[in-house]
C-alpha cells in the first residue's frame, strides 16, 4: 500500500515538474519577444536538468556587459519537493521580469499563479 502511494506521489510531482518547465519556457519566449531581456530555457533529458539563462540587457550585449544569470536545477530523481521549489523560484523570477518590464502577461492562456506544494509526515 505504501509503495502505491509513493509511486502515485512521484507521478504527481513528475507531472508538476513537466508543467512548470513548460510554463517557464513559455514565459522565457514571452520575455524574449516582448522586451530587451533575452531568456534561454531548456531541458537536458540525459542529465534530467532544466537550465535558464537570463541576459538582462539582451544576448547581443552580453560581451559588453558580461552580465548573465544562469539558473540550473535537477528535476528528476527522488520524489521530493526541492526541484519543485527551484522551478517555482525560476518562474517567480521570470514573472517579476515581466512585471518590471511592464509586459502584459495576462494574454497567456494559462494561469501564472503559484501553487504551493506541501509535504506531510505522519508518524
C-alpha positions, 0 to 999 in steps of 0.5 A: 500500500505504501509503495502505491502511494509513493509511486502515485506521489512521484507521478504527481510531482513528475507531472508538476515538474513537466508543467512548470518547465513548460510554463517557464519556457513559455514565459522565457519566449514571452520575455524574449519577444516582448522586451530587451531581456533575452531568456534561454530555457531548456531541458537536458533529458540525459542529465534530467536538468532544466537550465535558464539563462537570463541576459538582462540587457539582451544576448547581443550585449552580453560581451559588453556587459558580461552580465548573465544569470544562469539558473540550473536545477535537477528535476528528476530523481527522488520524489521530493519537493526541492526541484519543485521549489527551484522551478517555482523560484525560476518562474517567480523570477521570470514573472517579476521580469515581466512585471518590471518590464511592464509586459502584459502577461495576462494574454497567456492562456494559462494561469501564472499563479503559484501553487504551493506544494506541501509535504506531510509526515505522519508518524 
